[in-house]
């Protein structure tokens, strides 16, 4: 049985993309739950409002659930590409939020927002590489 499983994994072209999507979903969902639980503390630490923190937390939870559903589909190349582009756009948006001074962020708030941008940029790269791996396998 082990040989069968490892053979399938070795032949799989979408394993990196599925892993990146599931990792993104789990981390985002857990971050969303933490944000919902500690919204008041995060608002005080970052300089935003509690309403903003609740909105962000709810978005992250919904995003996590949605990405888990997409990662379970048989064909994930298009979903992965859209997700990678969305993560890249989110990374750009975090920089814009800081530069445009959307909220009166504290130093910790700037670090949290930009840290989120770095995280989504890393996820975008992993997901894009997963999409490329599928595309290369299709040309063989």
N, C-alpha and C positions, 0 to 999 in steps of 0.2 A: 504494500500500500504506500509506503514512503516513496518508493521509486516512481509510482504513478503520480503522486502529488508533486514531487520535485520536477518530474518531466514536464508536467503541465505548467508549472511556474517558470521553468526555463524557456518554454515555448511561448509564454504569455507576452504580448507586446504592450498590454495596457496596465501592467502591475504598478509601474511608477506613477502613472496618472491616478489610478485608483487609490494608491497609498497617499499621494499628495492631497487628493480631494477629501479622503476620510480624515487625515490629520488636520486639515484646515477646518473641517466641520466640527471635529471634537474640540480642538483648541478654541475656536470661535464660540461654540456653544458653552463651554465651561467659563470662558471669559464673560460671556453674556450673563450667565447665572451669577457669577461673582459680582458683576456690576449691578445686577438687580438687588442682590442681597446687601451690598455695601454702597448703594447709590448716594446716600447722605455723606458718607466718609469720602468717597471719590469726588463728589462735588466740592467739598471743602478743600480737599487736597489739590484739585486741578484748576479750580476757579470757574467751573461751569455751574449749572443749576441742577437740582435734583431731577427736574423734568427731563433735562437733556440726558442725564445718566440713565434714567429709566428707559428712555427712547432708544438709546444706544444699546443697552442691555437686551431689550426686547428684540431689536433688530439682529443682534449677534446670535441670539437663541434661534430665531426663525431662520436666519441664514444657515446656521449649523444643521438644523433639521432638513432644510431644503437641499443642501449639498450632500448630506448622507443619502437622501432619496435619489439624487442624480447619480451618485457614485455606485448605486446598486443596479442601475440600468445595464442592459447587455451591451449597448453601444454608448461609449462615453466621450468619444473624441470631440464632437461639437460642444457638448456641455463643458468639457475641460477647457476648450479654447475660450469659450465665453467667460468661464470662471477666471481664467488667467488674465484676460483683458479687464474684467471687472476688478480684480485685485490690483492690477496695475493702475487703473483709474482711481481706486480708493487710496493708493499710495500717493498719487499726485494730489488728490483732494486733501490729504492730511497736511501736506506742505502748504497748500493754498489756505487752509483754515488757520494755520499758524501765521503765515505772512499777511493775510488779510485782517488779522486780529478779530476774528469772528466772535470769540469769547475773550474775556479778560483773563487769559490763562496765567497761572503761576508758573514758576520755573519747572515744578514737578508736572504741571499740566502740559507744558510744551514737550517735555521729555516723554510723557505718556502718549501724546498724540503722535509725535514723530516716531516713537517706538512701535506704535501700531502700524505706521506707514512702512517701516522697515520690515516688520513681520509679513505684511501683505505683499511686499515686493519679493521677499524670499519665496512665499507660497506661489506667487505668479510665475516666478522662474521655474520652480519645481513642476508646476502644472504644465507650463509651456514645454519643458523638456519631455514630460510624459506624452504630450500631444505629438511632438516631433518623433518620438520613438515609435508611436503607432504609425505615423505617416511613412517613416522609413521602412517599416516592416511591410507596409502595403505596396511599396514599389519593388520589392524583391521578386 
